[in-house]
Amino acid sequence: MKAKLVSSIAAAAALLLAIPAAAEGDAARGAELFKKCIACHTVEAGGRNKVGPRLHGVFGRRAGGVADYKYSPALTSSSMVWTAETIDALFAEGPDKVTPGSKMPLQTLSNRQDRADLIAYMRQATGGNP
């Protein structure tokens, strides 16, 4: 019985550690970080595609899923769905690792809090589930 309880506690702790950084993010600070992204992306409803696709509605959308944007074959054939976790991985590891063959330039954010803040802003600005 004690071993089962310890195992359950360990499993719960692992789940807590897996909670995406975005849960703790500061959207206002994330807006500042996103300024580097506006050369390529828009976030507002009805926003246009730029060098990169518009990001409104990105959470829960399949990678390569904006119909009127010309993606690389790597993203059009991808089955990845954009979530806080996949966006976090994109900026932690880099597009060359998470979306190899995509057109996105190599950009990373090594600081977990920076990624959390950016994701919090993106959720707010793109109509994502806060």
Backbone as XML, in Angstrom:
<?xml version="1.0"?>
<chain id="A" units="angstrom">
  <residue number="1" name="MET">
    <atom name="N" x="0.824" y="-1.196" z="0.000"/>
    <atom name="CA" x="0.000" y="0.000" z="0.000"/>
    <atom name="C" x="0.870" y="1.263" z="0.000"/>
  </residue>
  <residue number="2" name="LYS">
    <atom name="N" x="1.928" y="1.267" z="0.846"/>
    <atom name="CA" x="2.806" y="2.423" z="0.919"/>
    <atom name="C" x="3.526" y="2.650" z="-0.411"/>
  </residue>
  <residue number="3" name="ALA">
    <atom name="N" x="3.952" y="1.573" z="-1.053"/>
    <atom name="CA" x="4.640" y="1.687" z="-2.350"/>
    <atom name="C" x="3.709" y="2.284" z="-3.400"/>
  </residue>
  <residue number="4" name="LYS">
    <atom name="N" x="2.438" y="1.904" z="-3.350"/>
    <atom name="CA" x="1.460" y="2.443" z="-4.302"/>
    <atom name="C" x="1.261" y="3.939" z="-4.090"/>
  </residue>
  <residue number="5" name="LEU">
    <atom name="N" x="1.221" y="4.371" z="-2.833"/>
    <atom name="CA" x="1.070" y="5.790" z="-2.510"/>
    <atom name="C" x="2.288" y="6.576" z="-2.986"/>
  </residue>
  <residue number="6" name="VAL">
    <atom name="N" x="3.466" y="6.057" z="-2.745"/>
    <atom name="CA" x="4.692" y="6.717" z="-3.186"/>
    <atom name="C" x="4.701" y="6.815" z="-4.705"/>
  </residue>
  <residue number="7" name="SER">
    <atom name="N" x="4.279" y="5.762" z="-5.367"/>
    <atom name="CA" x="4.217" y="5.757" z="-6.820"/>
    <atom name="C" x="3.218" y="6.801" z="-7.326"/>
  </residue>
  <residue number="8" name="SER">
    <atom name="N" x="2.079" y="6.925" z="-6.665"/>
    <atom name="CA" x="1.067" y="7.917" z="-7.050"/>
    <atom name="C" x="1.579" y="9.338" z="-6.834"/>
  </residue>
  <residue number="9" name="ILE">
    <atom name="N" x="2.271" y="9.552" z="-5.738"/>
    <atom name="CA" x="2.840" y="10.873" z="-5.455"/>
    <atom name="C" x="3.900" y="11.214" z="-6.506"/>
  </residue>
  <residue number="10" name="ALA">
    <atom name="N" x="4.730" y="10.248" z="-6.849"/>
    <atom name="CA" x="5.761" y="10.474" z="-7.874"/>
    <atom name="C" x="5.114" y="10.796" z="-9.217"/>
  </residue>
  <residue number="11" name="ALA">
    <atom name="N" x="4.036" y="10.088" z="-9.558"/>
    <atom name="CA" x="3.344" y="10.354" z="-10.823"/>
    <atom name="C" x="2.734" y="11.745" z="-10.821"/>
  </residue>
  <residue number="12" name="ALA">
    <atom name="N" x="2.144" y="12.158" z="-9.705"/>
    <atom name="CA" x="1.557" y="13.501" z="-9.604"/>
    <atom name="C" x="2.639" y="14.568" z="-9.720"/>
  </residue>
  <residue number="13" name="ALA">
    <atom name="N" x="3.779" y="14.343" z="-9.100"/>
    <atom name="CA" x="4.888" y="15.304" z="-9.188"/>
    <atom name="C" x="5.380" y="15.421" z="-10.622"/>
  </residue>
  <residue number="14" name="ALA">
    <atom name="N" x="5.454" y="14.295" z="-11.311"/>
    <atom name="CA" x="5.893" y="14.321" z="-12.714"/>
    <atom name="C" x="4.912" y="15.114" z="-13.568"/>
  </residue>
  <residue number="15" name="LEU">
    <atom name="N" x="3.625" y="14.957" z="-13.301"/>
    <atom name="CA" x="2.623" y="15.724" z="-14.053"/>
    <atom name="C" x="2.759" y="17.212" z="-13.784"/>
  </residue>
  <residue number="16" name="LEU">
    <atom name="N" x="2.992" y="17.577" z="-12.541"/>
    <atom name="CA" x="3.157" y="18.996" z="-12.209"/>
    <atom name="C" x="4.373" y="19.588" z="-12.911"/>
  </residue>
  <residue number="17" name="LEU">
    <atom name="N" x="5.443" y="18.825" z="-12.999"/>
    <atom name="CA" x="6.633" y="19.315" z="-13.686"/>
    <atom name="C" x="6.407" y="19.439" z="-15.181"/>
  </residue>
  <residue number="18" name="ALA">
    <atom name="N" x="5.455" y="18.672" z="-15.721"/>
    <atom name="CA" x="5.183" y="18.704" z="-17.158"/>
    <atom name="C" x="4.213" y="19.812" z="-17.550"/>
  </residue>
  <residue number="19" name="ILE">
    <atom name="N" x="3.645" y="20.518" z="-16.569"/>
    <atom name="CA" x="2.733" y="21.612" z="-16.893"/>
    <atom name="C" x="3.493" y="22.642" z="-17.705"/>
  </residue>
  <residue number="20" name="PRO">
    <atom name="N" x="2.913" y="23.086" z="-18.822"/>
    <atom name="CA" x="3.646" y="24.011" z="-19.684"/>
    <atom name="C" x="3.993" y="25.309" z="-18.972"/>
  </residue>
  <residue number="21" name="ALA">
    <atom name="N" x="5.115" y="25.858" z="-19.378"/>
    <atom name="CA" x="5.585" y="27.108" z="-18.798"/>
    <atom name="C" x="4.569" y="28.216" z="-18.967"/>
  </residue>
  <residue number="22" name="ALA">
    <atom name="N" x="3.734" y="28.147" z="-20.004"/>
    <atom name="CA" x="2.779" y="29.216" z="-20.281"/>
    <atom name="C" x="1.809" y="29.440" z="-19.123"/>
  </residue>
  <residue number="23" name="ALA">
    <atom name="N" x="1.600" y="28.419" z="-18.288"/>
    <atom name="CA" x="0.685" y="28.569" z="-17.168"/>
    <atom name="C" x="1.172" y="29.651" z="-16.208"/>
  </residue>
  <residue number="24" name="GLU">
    <atom name="N" x="2.461" y="29.943" z="-16.213"/>
    <atom name="CA" x="3.049" y="30.900" z="-15.292"/>
    <atom name="C" x="3.467" y="32.191" z="-15.985"/>
  </residue>
  <residue number="25" name="GLY">
    <atom name="N" x="3.157" y="32.343" z="-17.244"/>
    <atom name="CA" x="3.693" y="33.446" z="-18.022"/>
    <atom name="C" x="3.055" y="34.796" z="-17.762"/>
  </residue>
  <residue number="26" name="ASP">
    <atom name="N" x="3.817" y="35.840" z="-18.053"/>
    <atom name="CA" x="3.395" y="37.231" z="-17.956"/>
    <atom name="C" x="3.155" y="37.738" z="-19.379"/>
  </residue>
  <residue number="27" name="ALA">
    <atom name="N" x="1.885" y="37.864" z="-19.770"/>
    <atom name="CA" x="1.534" y="38.234" z="-21.140"/>
    <atom name="C" x="2.072" y="39.609" z="-21.520"/>
  </residue>
  <residue number="28" name="ALA">
    <atom name="N" x="2.115" y="40.550" z="-20.591"/>
    <atom name="CA" x="2.626" y="41.892" z="-20.909"/>
    <atom name="C" x="4.109" y="41.821" z="-21.277"/>
  </residue>
  <residue number="29" name="ARG">
    <atom name="N" x="4.863" y="41.050" z="-20.537"/>
    <atom name="CA" x="6.279" y="40.875" z="-20.873"/>
    <atom name="C" x="6.419" y="40.094" z="-22.173"/>
  </residue>
  <residue number="30" name="GLY">
    <atom name="N" x="5.535" y="39.124" z="-22.375"/>
    <atom name="CA" x="5.543" y="38.350" z="-23.611"/>
    <atom name="C" x="5.291" y="39.216" z="-24.831"/>
  </residue>
  <residue number="31" name="ALA">
    <atom name="N" x="4.454" y="40.257" z="-24.677"/>
    <atom name="CA" x="4.191" y="41.187" z="-25.789"/>
    <atom name="C" x="5.481" y="41.882" z="-26.206"/>
  </residue>
  <residue number="32" name="GLU">
    <atom name="N" x="6.314" y="42.202" z="-25.235"/>
    <atom name="CA" x="7.607" y="42.822" z="-25.549"/>
    <atom name="C" x="8.491" y="41.839" z="-26.321"/>
  </residue>
  <residue number="33" name="LEU">
    <atom name="N" x="8.506" y="40.590" z="-25.874"/>
    <atom name="CA" x="9.316" y="39.578" z="-26.550"/>
    <atom name="C" x="8.796" y="39.310" z="-27.963"/>
  </residue>
  <residue number="34" name="PHE">
    <atom name="N" x="7.479" y="39.385" z="-28.137"/>
    <atom name="CA" x="6.878" y="39.098" z="-29.443"/>
    <atom name="C" x="7.237" y="40.154" z="-30.489"/>
  </residue>
  <residue number="35" name="LYS">
    <atom name="N" x="7.683" y="41.305" z="-30.065"/>
    <atom name="CA" x="8.044" y="42.361" z="-31.019"/>
    <atom name="C" x="9.077" y="41.873" z="-32.034"/>
  </residue>
  <residue number="36" name="LYS">
    <atom name="N" x="9.887" y="40.888" z="-31.659"/>
    <atom name="CA" x="10.854" y="40.308" z="-32.590"/>
    <atom name="C" x="10.151" y="39.464" z="-33.657"/>
  </residue>
  <residue number="37" name="CYS">
    <atom name="N" x="8.937" y="39.044" z="-33.389"/>
    <atom name="CA" x="8.206" y="38.139" z="-34.283"/>
    <atom name="C" x="7.319" y="38.881" z="-35.286"/>
  </residue>
  <residue number="38" name="ILE">
    <atom name="N" x="7.036" y="40.174" z="-35.020"/>
    <atom name="CA" x="6.053" y="40.874" z="-35.856"/>
    <atom name="C" x="6.549" y="41.157" z="-37.268"/>
  </residue>
  <residue number="39" name="ALA">
    <atom name="N" x="7.820" y="41.016" z="-37.513"/>
    <atom name="CA" x="8.303" y="41.167" z="-38.885"/>
    <atom name="C" x="7.764" y="40.037" z="-39.768"/>
  </residue>
  <residue number="40" name="CYS">
    <atom name="N" x="7.481" y="38.896" z="-39.155"/>
    <atom name="CA" x="7.046" y="37.718" z="-39.915"/>
    <atom name="C" x="5.607" y="37.290" z="-39.668"/>
  </residue>
  <residue number="41" name="HIS">
    <atom name="N" x="5.012" y="37.672" z="-38.531"/>
    <atom name="CA" x="3.693" y="37.144" z="-38.153"/>
    <atom name="C" x="2.746" y="38.243" z="-37.667"/>
  </residue>
  <residue number="42" name="THR">
    <atom name="N" x="1.452" y="38.049" z="-37.938"/>
    <atom name="CA" x="0.402" y="38.849" z="-37.316"/>
    <atom name="C" x="-0.339" y="37.941" z="-36.343"/>
  </residue>
  <residue number="43" name="VAL">
    <atom name="N" x="-1.000" y="38.543" z="-35.354"/>
    <atom name="CA" x="-1.707" y="37.745" z="-34.351"/>
    <atom name="C" x="-3.207" y="38.018" z="-34.313"/>
  </residue>
  <residue number="44" name="GLU">
    <atom name="N" x="-3.624" y="39.152" z="-34.843"/>
    <atom name="CA" x="-5.021" y="39.544" z="-34.690"/>
    <atom name="C" x="-5.940" y="38.763" z="-35.639"/>
  </residue>
  <residue number="45" name="ALA">
    <atom name="N" x="-7.213" y="38.663" z="-35.239"/>
    <atom name="CA" x="-8.226" y="38.048" z="-36.101"/>
    <atom name="C" x="-8.273" y="38.843" z="-37.397"/>
  </residue>
  <residue number="46" name="GLY">
    <atom name="N" x="-8.279" y="38.166" z="-38.507"/>
    <atom name="CA" x="-8.275" y="38.844" z="-39.798"/>
    <atom name="C" x="-6.899" y="39.326" z="-40.221"/>
  </residue>
  <residue number="47" name="GLY">
    <atom name="N" x="-5.870" y="39.014" z="-39.415"/>
    <atom name="CA" x="-4.509" y="39.413" z="-39.766"/>
    <atom name="C" x="-4.068" y="38.719" z="-41.044"/>
  </residue>
  <residue number="48" name="ARG">
    <atom name="N" x="-3.096" y="39.327" z="-41.693"/>
    <atom name="CA" x="-2.634" y="38.753" z="-42.955"/>
    <atom name="C" x="-1.389" y="37.915" z="-42.733"/>
  </residue>
  <residue number="49" name="ASN">
    <atom name="N" x="-1.125" y="37.069" z="-43.694"/>
    <atom name="CA" x="0.132" y="36.342" z="-43.704"/>
    <atom name="C" x="1.223" y="37.315" z="-44.101"/>
  </residue>
  <residue number="50" name="LYS">
    <atom name="N" x="2.394" y="37.109" z="-43.551"/>
    <atom name="CA" x="3.568" y="37.892" z="-43.923"/>
    <atom name="C" x="4.612" y="36.899" z="-44.426"/>
  </residue>
  <residue number="51" name="VAL">
    <atom name="N" x="5.835" y="37.058" z="-44.048"/>
    <atom name="CA" x="6.851" y="36.068" z="-44.392"/>
    <atom name="C" x="6.462" y="34.725" z="-43.766"/>
  </residue>
  <residue number="52" name="GLY">
    <atom name="N" x="5.855" y="34.782" z="-42.578"/>
    <atom name="CA" x="5.319" y="33.604" z="-41.911"/>
    <atom name="C" x="3.809" y="33.695" z="-41.883"/>
  </residue>
  <residue number="53" name="PRO">
    <atom name="N" x="3.142" y="32.609" z="-41.524"/>
    <atom name="CA" x="1.675" y="32.614" z="-41.504"/>
    <atom name="C" x="1.116" y="33.443" z="-40.347"/>
  </residue>
  <residue number="54" name="ARG">
    <atom name="N" x="-0.119" y="33.900" z="-40.502"/>
    <atom name="CA" x="-0.791" y="34.585" z="-39.391"/>
    <atom name="C" x="-0.953" y="33.572" z="-38.254"/>
  </residue>
  <residue number="55" name="LEU">
    <atom name="N" x="-0.895" y="34.064" z="-37.041"/>
    <atom name="CA" x="-0.924" y="33.178" z="-35.885"/>
    <atom name="C" x="-2.269" y="33.152" z="-35.169"/>
  </residue>
  <residue number="56" name="HIS">
    <atom name="N" x="-3.215" y="33.991" z="-35.580"/>
    <atom name="CA" x="-4.502" y="33.965" z="-34.899"/>
    <atom name="C" x="-5.101" y="32.559" z="-35.013"/>
  </residue>
  <residue number="57" name="GLY">
    <atom name="N" x="-5.508" y="32.005" z="-33.887"/>
    <atom name="CA" x="-6.066" y="30.655" z="-33.860"/>
    <atom name="C" x="-5.021" y="29.555" z="-33.885"/>
  </residue>
  <residue number="58" name="VAL">
    <atom name="N" x="-3.767" y="29.881" z="-33.599"/>
    <atom name="CA" x="-2.689" y="28.893" z="-33.709"/>
    <atom name="C" x="-2.825" y="27.747" z="-32.709"/>
  </residue>
  <residue number="59" name="PHE">
    <atom name="N" x="-3.321" y="28.010" z="-31.499"/>
    <atom name="CA" x="-3.419" y="26.948" z="-30.492"/>
    <atom name="C" x="-4.484" y="25.938" z="-30.900"/>
  </residue>
  <residue number="60" name="GLY">
    <atom name="N" x="-4.069" y="24.702" z="-31.023"/>
    <atom name="CA" x="-4.967" y="23.632" z="-31.448"/>
    <atom name="C" x="-4.975" y="23.432" z="-32.958"/>
  </residue>
  <residue number="61" name="ARG">
    <atom name="N" x="-4.242" y="24.237" z="-33.686"/>
    <atom name="CA" x="-4.196" y="24.112" z="-35.145"/>
    <atom name="C" x="-3.031" y="23.204" z="-35.536"/>
  </residue>
  <residue number="62" name="ARG">
    <atom name="N" x="-3.251" y="22.412" z="-36.560"/>
    <atom name="CA" x="-2.194" y="21.567" z="-37.093"/>
    <atom name="C" x="-1.110" y="22.442" z="-37.702"/>
  </residue>
  <residue number="63" name="ALA">
    <atom name="N" x="0.144" y="22.092" z="-37.490"/>
    <atom name="CA" x="1.248" y="22.809" z="-38.129"/>
    <atom name="C" x="1.037" y="22.739" z="-39.637"/>
  </residue>
  <residue number="64" name="GLY">
    <atom name="N" x="1.238" y="23.844" z="-40.310"/>
    <atom name="CA" x="1.004" y="23.889" z="-41.749"/>
    <atom name="C" x="-0.463" y="24.017" z="-42.085"/>
  </residue>
  <residue number="65" name="GLY">
    <atom name="N" x="-1.275" y="24.514" z="-41.140"/>
    <atom name="CA" x="-2.717" y="24.491" z="-41.302"/>
    <atom name="C" x="-3.396" y="25.769" z="-41.766"/>
  </residue>
  <residue number="66" name="VAL">
    <atom name="N" x="-2.676" y="26.826" z="-42.077"/>
    <atom name="CA" x="-3.318" y="28.038" z="-42.612"/>
    <atom name="C" x="-3.444" y="27.831" z="-44.118"/>
  </residue>
  <residue number="67" name="ALA">
    <atom name="N" x="-4.674" y="27.757" z="-44.591"/>
    <atom name="CA" x="-4.956" y="27.352" z="-45.980"/>
    <atom name="C" x="-4.292" y="28.242" z="-47.026"/>
  </residue>
  <residue number="68" name="ASP">
    <atom name="N" x="-4.217" y="29.530" z="-46.787"/>
    <atom name="CA" x="-3.712" y="30.428" z="-47.822"/>
    <atom name="C" x="-2.253" y="30.841" z="-47.618"/>
  </residue>
  <residue number="69" name="TYR">
    <atom name="N" x="-1.498" y="30.027" z="-46.919"/>
    <atom name="CA" x="-0.070" y="30.285" z="-46.732"/>
    <atom name="C" x="0.719" y="29.153" z="-47.386"/>
  </residue>
  <residue number="70" name="LYS">
    <atom name="N" x="1.775" y="29.491" z="-48.084"/>
    <atom name="CA" x="2.601" y="28.487" z="-48.767"/>
    <atom name="C" x="3.694" y="27.994" z="-47.815"/>
  </residue>
  <residue number="71" name="TYR">
    <atom name="N" x="3.423" y="26.864" z="-47.205"/>
    <atom name="CA" x="4.356" y="26.240" z="-46.269"/>
    <atom name="C" x="5.399" y="25.404" z="-47.007"/>
  </residue>
  <residue number="72" name="SER">
    <atom name="N" x="6.459" y="25.095" z="-46.299"/>
    <atom name="CA" x="7.440" y="24.134" z="-46.807"/>
    <atom name="C" x="6.792" y="22.751" z="-46.782"/>
  </residue>
  <residue number="73" name="PRO">
    <atom name="N" x="7.258" y="21.844" z="-47.619"/>
    <atom name="CA" x="6.722" y="20.470" z="-47.593"/>
    <atom name="C" x="6.839" y="19.833" z="-46.206"/>
  </residue>
  <residue number="74" name="ALA">
    <atom name="N" x="7.868" y="20.193" z="-45.452"/>
    <atom name="CA" x="8.048" y="19.618" z="-44.107"/>
    <atom name="C" x="6.853" y="19.927" z="-43.215"/>
  </residue>
  <residue number="75" name="LEU">
    <atom name="N" x="6.301" y="21.136" z="-43.302"/>
    <atom name="CA" x="5.156" y="21.476" z="-42.453"/>
    <atom name="C" x="3.839" y="21.009" z="-43.048"/>
  </residue>
  <residue number="76" name="THR">
    <atom name="N" x="3.692" y="21.016" z="-44.356"/>
    <atom name="CA" x="2.423" y="20.546" z="-44.932"/>
    <atom name="C" x="2.211" y="19.065" z="-44.666"/>
  </residue>
  <residue number="77" name="SER">
    <atom name="N" x="3.296" y="18.322" z="-44.506"/>
    <atom name="CA" x="3.164" y="16.886" z="-44.236"/>
    <atom name="C" x="3.225" y="16.558" z="-42.743"/>
  </residue>
  <residue number="78" name="SER">
    <atom name="N" x="3.369" y="17.568" z="-41.909"/>
    <atom name="CA" x="3.485" y="17.352" z="-40.464"/>
    <atom name="C" x="2.124" y="17.038" z="-39.844"/>
  </residue>
  <residue number="79" name="SER">
    <atom name="N" x="2.143" y="16.229" z="-38.815"/>
    <atom name="CA" x="0.915" y="15.955" z="-38.061"/>
    <atom name="C" x="0.937" y="16.661" z="-36.705"/>
  </residue>
  <residue number="80" name="MET">
    <atom name="N" x="1.955" y="17.470" z="-36.465"/>
    <atom name="CA" x="2.084" y="18.178" z="-35.186"/>
    <atom name="C" x="0.976" y="19.215" z="-35.036"/>
  </residue>
  <residue number="81" name="VAL">
    <atom name="N" x="0.497" y="19.360" z="-33.834"/>
    <atom name="CA" x="-0.517" y="20.368" z="-33.502"/>
    <atom name="C" x="0.136" y="21.384" z="-32.578"/>
  </residue>
  <residue number="82" name="TRP">
    <atom name="N" x="-0.144" y="22.665" z="-32.827"/>
    <atom name="CA" x="0.438" y="23.721" z="-32.003"/>
    <atom name="C" x="-0.281" y="23.797" z="-30.663"/>
  </residue>
  <residue number="83" name="THR">
    <atom name="N" x="0.474" y="23.593" z="-29.617"/>
    <atom name="CA" x="0.012" y="23.687" z="-28.230"/>
    <atom name="C" x="1.057" y="24.489" z="-27.468"/>
  </residue>
  <residue number="84" name="ALA">
    <atom name="N" x="0.780" y="24.791" z="-26.218"/>
    <atom name="CA" x="1.792" y="25.460" z="-25.397"/>
    <atom name="C" x="3.063" y="24.623" z="-25.350"/>
  </residue>
  <residue number="85" name="GLU">
    <atom name="N" x="2.905" y="23.307" z="-25.288"/>
    <atom name="CA" x="4.068" y="22.425" z="-25.207"/>
    <atom name="C" x="4.878" y="22.431" z="-26.502"/>
  </residue>
  <residue number="86" name="THR">
    <atom name="N" x="4.201" y="22.374" z="-27.656"/>
    <atom name="CA" x="4.963" y="22.331" z="-28.910"/>
    <atom name="C" x="5.586" y="23.689" z="-29.218"/>
  </residue>
  <residue number="87" name="ILE">
    <atom name="N" x="4.913" y="24.770" z="-28.861"/>
    <atom name="CA" x="5.500" y="26.099" z="-29.058"/>
    <atom name="C" x="6.687" y="26.290" z="-28.117"/>
  </residue>
  <residue number="88" name="ASP">
    <atom name="N" x="6.546" y="25.818" z="-26.883"/>
    <atom name="CA" x="7.657" y="25.878" z="-25.939"/>
    <atom name="C" x="8.858" y="25.113" z="-26.499"/>
  </residue>
  <residue number="89" name="ALA">
    <atom name="N" x="8.625" y="23.915" z="-27.012"/>
    <atom name="CA" x="9.706" y="23.109" z="-27.586"/>
    <atom name="C" x="10.332" y="23.810" z="-28.792"/>
  </residue>
  <residue number="90" name="LEU">
    <atom name="N" x="9.499" y="24.432" z="-29.611"/>
    <atom name="CA" x="9.994" y="25.138" z="-30.794"/>
    <atom name="C" x="11.049" y="26.175" z="-30.409"/>
  </residue>
  <residue number="91" name="PHE">
    <atom name="N" x="10.754" y="26.941" z="-29.351"/>
    <atom name="CA" x="11.688" y="27.988" z="-28.944"/>
    <atom name="C" x="12.791" y="27.484" z="-28.013"/>
  </residue>
  <residue number="92" name="ALA">
    <atom name="N" x="12.569" y="26.381" z="-27.324"/>
    <atom name="CA" x="13.615" y="25.806" z="-26.472"/>
    <atom name="C" x="14.670" y="25.094" z="-27.320"/>
  </residue>
  <residue number="93" name="GLU">
    <atom name="N" x="14.209" y="24.305" z="-28.292"/>
    <atom name="CA" x="15.109" y="23.477" z="-29.094"/>
    <atom name="C" x="15.464" y="24.103" z="-30.435"/>
  </residue>
  <residue number="94" name="GLY">
    <atom name="N" x="14.573" y="24.921" z="-30.965"/>
    <atom name="CA" x="14.782" y="25.553" z="-32.258"/>
    <atom name="C" x="13.981" y="24.887" z="-33.356"/>
  </residue>
  <residue number="95" name="PRO">
    <atom name="N" x="13.567" y="25.669" z="-34.347"/>
    <atom name="CA" x="12.784" y="25.129" z="-35.461"/>
    <atom name="C" x="13.531" y="24.037" z="-36.233"/>
  </residue>
  <residue number="96" name="ASP">
    <atom name="N" x="14.848" y="24.111" z="-36.274"/>
    <atom name="CA" x="15.616" y="23.094" z="-36.989"/>
    <atom name="C" x="15.472" y="21.715" z="-36.350"/>
  </residue>
  <residue number="97" name="LYS">
    <atom name="N" x="15.144" y="21.670" z="-35.069"/>
    <atom name="CA" x="14.949" y="20.391" z="-34.371"/>
    <atom name="C" x="13.474" y="19.995" z="-34.322"/>
  </residue>
  <residue number="98" name="VAL">
    <atom name="N" x="12.584" y="20.944" z="-34.057"/>
    <atom name="CA" x="11.160" y="20.648" z="-33.873"/>
    <atom name="C" x="10.419" y="20.563" z="-35.204"/>
  </residue>
  <residue number="99" name="THR">
    <atom name="N" x="10.775" y="21.424" z="-36.131"/>
    <atom name="CA" x="10.133" y="21.426" z="-37.454"/>
    <atom name="C" x="11.217" y="21.402" z="-38.537"/>
  </residue>
  <residue number="100" name="PRO">
    <atom name="N" x="12.047" y="20.350" z="-38.570"/>
    <atom name="CA" x="13.142" y="20.317" z="-39.533"/>
    <atom name="C" x="12.626" y="20.437" z="-40.961"/>
  </residue>
  <residue number="101" name="GLY">
    <atom name="N" x="13.326" y="21.255" z="-41.743"/>
    <atom name="CA" x="12.918" y="21.468" z="-43.120"/>
    <atom name="C" x="11.941" y="22.605" z="-43.307"/>
  </residue>
  <residue number="102" name="SER">
    <atom name="N" x="11.519" y="23.242" z="-42.207"/>
    <atom name="CA" x="10.592" y="24.367" z="-42.324"/>
    <atom name="C" x="11.371" y="25.625" z="-42.700"/>
  </residue>
  <residue number="103" name="LYS">
    <atom name="N" x="10.631" y="26.654" z="-43.088"/>
    <atom name="CA" x="11.253" y="27.910" z="-43.502"/>
    <atom name="C" x="11.540" y="28.843" z="-42.328"/>
  </residue>
  <residue number="104" name="MET">
    <atom name="N" x="11.072" y="28.511" z="-41.131"/>
    <atom name="CA" x="11.248" y="29.404" z="-39.990"/>
    <atom name="C" x="12.722" y="29.543" z="-39.654"/>
  </residue>
  <residue number="105" name="PRO">
    <atom name="N" x="13.189" y="30.793" z="-39.534"/>
    <atom name="CA" x="14.600" y="30.979" z="-39.196"/>
    <atom name="C" x="14.890" y="30.461" z="-37.790"/>
  </residue>
  <residue number="106" name="LEU">
    <atom name="N" x="16.123" y="30.100" z="-37.574"/>
    <atom name="CA" x="16.537" y="29.577" z="-36.282"/>
    <atom name="C" x="16.461" y="30.675" z="-35.229"/>
  </residue>
  <residue number="107" name="GLN">
    <atom name="N" x="15.536" y="30.515" z="-34.322"/>
    <atom name="CA" x="15.377" y="31.426" z="-33.195"/>
    <atom name="C" x="15.073" y="30.582" z="-31.974"/>
  </residue>
  <residue number="108" name="THR">
    <atom name="N" x="15.788" y="30.825" z="-30.911"/>
    <atom name="CA" x="15.524" y="30.109" z="-29.667"/>
    <atom name="C" x="15.436" y="31.097" z="-28.517"/>
  </residue>
  <residue number="109" name="LEU">
    <atom name="N" x="14.780" y="30.654" z="-27.485"/>
    <atom name="CA" x="14.727" y="31.376" z="-26.213"/>
    <atom name="C" x="15.169" y="30.368" z="-25.163"/>
  </residue>
  <residue number="110" name="SER">
    <atom name="N" x="16.367" y="30.497" z="-24.674"/>
    <atom name="CA" x="16.883" y="29.520" z="-23.726"/>
    <atom name="C" x="16.271" y="29.675" z="-22.337"/>
  </residue>
  <residue number="111" name="ASN">
    <atom name="N" x="15.774" y="30.864" z="-22.030"/>
    <atom name="CA" x="15.214" y="31.120" z="-20.709"/>
    <atom name="C" x="13.761" y="30.648" z="-20.649"/>
  </residue>
  <residue number="112" name="ARG">
    <atom name="N" x="13.483" y="29.731" z="-19.735"/>
    <atom name="CA" x="12.133" y="29.150" z="-19.621"/>
    <atom name="C" x="11.077" y="30.221" z="-19.349"/>
  </residue>
  <residue number="113" name="GLN">
    <atom name="N" x="11.411" y="31.205" z="-18.512"/>
    <atom name="CA" x="10.439" y="32.254" z="-18.197"/>
    <atom name="C" x="10.136" y="33.101" z="-19.433"/>
  </residue>
  <residue number="114" name="ASP">
    <atom name="N" x="11.139" y="33.371" z="-20.259"/>
    <atom name="CA" x="10.896" y="34.096" z="-21.507"/>
    <atom name="C" x="9.900" y="33.327" z="-22.381"/>
  </residue>
  <residue number="115" name="ARG">
    <atom name="N" x="10.091" y="32.014" z="-22.479"/>
    <atom name="CA" x="9.163" y="31.201" z="-23.285"/>
    <atom name="C" x="7.776" y="31.212" z="-22.679"/>
  </residue>
  <residue number="116" name="ALA">
    <atom name="N" x="7.697" y="31.126" z="-21.355"/>
    <atom name="CA" x="6.393" y="31.157" z="-20.683"/>
    <atom name="C" x="5.684" y="32.483" z="-20.944"/>
  </residue>
  <residue number="117" name="ASP">
    <atom name="N" x="6.432" y="33.572" z="-20.873"/>
    <atom name="CA" x="5.842" y="34.892" z="-21.099"/>
    <atom name="C" x="5.386" y="35.039" z="-22.551"/>
  </residue>
  <residue number="118" name="LEU">
    <atom name="N" x="6.204" y="34.579" z="-23.490"/>
    <atom name="CA" x="5.838" y="34.649" z="-24.900"/>
    <atom name="C" x="4.586" y="33.828" z="-25.182"/>
  </residue>
  <residue number="119" name="ILE">
    <atom name="N" x="4.510" y="32.638" z="-24.630"/>
    <atom name="CA" x="3.344" y="31.778" z="-24.841"/>
    <atom name="C" x="2.102" y="32.391" z="-24.196"/>
  </residue>
  <residue number="120" name="ALA">
    <atom name="N" x="2.246" y="32.977" z="-23.021"/>
    <atom name="CA" x="1.105" y="33.637" z="-22.373"/>
    <atom name="C" x="0.575" y="34.761" z="-23.256"/>
  </residue>
  <residue number="121" name="TYR">
    <atom name="N" x="1.477" y="35.550" z="-23.831"/>
    <atom name="CA" x="1.046" y="36.617" z="-24.748"/>
    <atom name="C" x="0.374" y="36.028" z="-25.986"/>
  </residue>
  <residue number="122" name="MET">
    <atom name="N" x="0.982" y="35.006" z="-26.566"/>
    <atom name="CA" x="0.408" y="34.411" z="-27.771"/>
    <atom name="C" x="-0.987" y="33.862" z="-27.516"/>
  </residue>
  <residue number="123" name="ARG">
    <atom name="N" x="-1.187" y="33.231" z="-26.379"/>
    <atom name="CA" x="-2.531" y="32.727" z="-26.047"/>
    <atom name="C" x="-3.536" y="33.882" z="-26.006"/>
  </residue>
  <residue number="124" name="GLN">
    <atom name="N" x="-3.137" y="34.950" z="-25.376"/>
    <atom name="CA" x="-4.018" y="36.105" z="-25.237"/>
    <atom name="C" x="-4.280" y="36.773" z="-26.597"/>
  </residue>
  <residue number="125" name="ALA">
    <atom name="N" x="-3.225" y="36.973" z="-27.369"/>
    <atom name="CA" x="-3.320" y="37.741" z="-28.606"/>
    <atom name="C" x="-3.910" y="36.962" z="-29.775"/>
  </residue>
  <residue number="126" name="THR">
    <atom name="N" x="-3.806" y="35.634" z="-29.749"/>
    <atom name="CA" x="-4.243" y="34.857" z="-30.905"/>
    <atom name="C" x="-5.578" y="34.163" z="-30.690"/>
  </residue>
  <residue number="127" name="GLY">
    <atom name="N" x="-6.227" y="34.477" z="-29.590"/>
    <atom name="CA" x="-7.512" y="33.844" z="-29.320"/>
    <atom name="C" x="-7.361" y="32.439" z="-28.792"/>
  </residue>
  <residue number="128" name="GLY">
    <atom name="N" x="-6.171" y="32.125" z="-28.245"/>
    <atom name="CA" x="-5.926" y="30.790" z="-27.700"/>
    <atom name="C" x="-6.642" y="30.598" z="-26.388"/>
  </residue>
  <residue number="129" name="ASN">
    <atom name="N" x="-6.722" y="29.381" z="-25.968"/>
    <atom name="CA" x="-7.386" y="29.054" z="-24.720"/>
    <atom name="C" x="-6.470" y="29.467" z="-23.566"/>
  </residue>
  <residue number="130" name="PRO">
    <atom name="N" x="-6.798" y="30.540" z="-22.817"/>
    <atom name="CA" x="-5.904" y="31.014" z="-21.754"/>
    <atom name="C" x="-5.672" y="30.030" z="-20.625"/>
  </residue>
</chain>
